[in-house]
Amino acid sequence: MQQHQSQEIIERRRKILEAAERVFKRSGIEGASIRKIAREAGVTTGAIYPYFDGKEEIYAELLSESLGRLYLQVAEAAGRVADGVGALQAAAAAFYDYYAKRIFEFELGFHLFAGVKRSSLGKNRDRKLNSKLIRILDVLAVCIKRAAPHLSDSAVSSERNSLFAALSGILTLVHTGRTKVIGTTGQKLLEHHINSLAIRLGQ
């Protein structure tokens, strides 16, 4: 009986999350409301509150799930290659490919990083989401360290942050159509950046 109830709770939460994703895509985070999400899910607003205390918690859950999937893709890609630079190339490509194919998840993630109503998430949720992002970036850091064992921890951290900034910028260009304007592709920009990074690392 308890197992049946647990499965029912999981299914209800999933239904609400899927409805919220559709509403967020149509209306944006700011334009969304619990009332709109409830209507999309075919339930009353009162049926949502036992599972989520507001749209901010729903947003945080969607982002948390997205970051979890991204981590698995990046970590698995890095783990398939023994060579340090090769692992770094694979991990960076996996990060790029994930968000290049999922514009909503990219926008979802960078809504938080841009600081739009960030305080409404609360310090605890914000901390948990940031820790999930750092876990992904730490995969890149491990690859950098494998490629250049001589680097200090602070240098590795700087290279990791630079790569994250490059990936974010490239993906922004891709999703806004700016790569076509400047006559290139996201893949070419990423390849150039990784090749430059490999040279800088002494490979």
Secondary structure as UniProt FT lines:
FT   HELIX           2..31
FT   HELIX           34..41
FT   HELIX           45..47
FT   TURN            48..51
FT   HELIX           55..79
FT   HELIX           84..100
FT   HELIX           103..113
FT   TURN            114..117
FT   HELIX           118..121
FT   HELIX           123..147
FT   TURN            149..150
FT   HELIX           153..175
FT   TURN            176..177
FT   HELIX           178..181
FT   TURN            182..183
FT   HELIX           186..200
FT   TURN            201..202
//
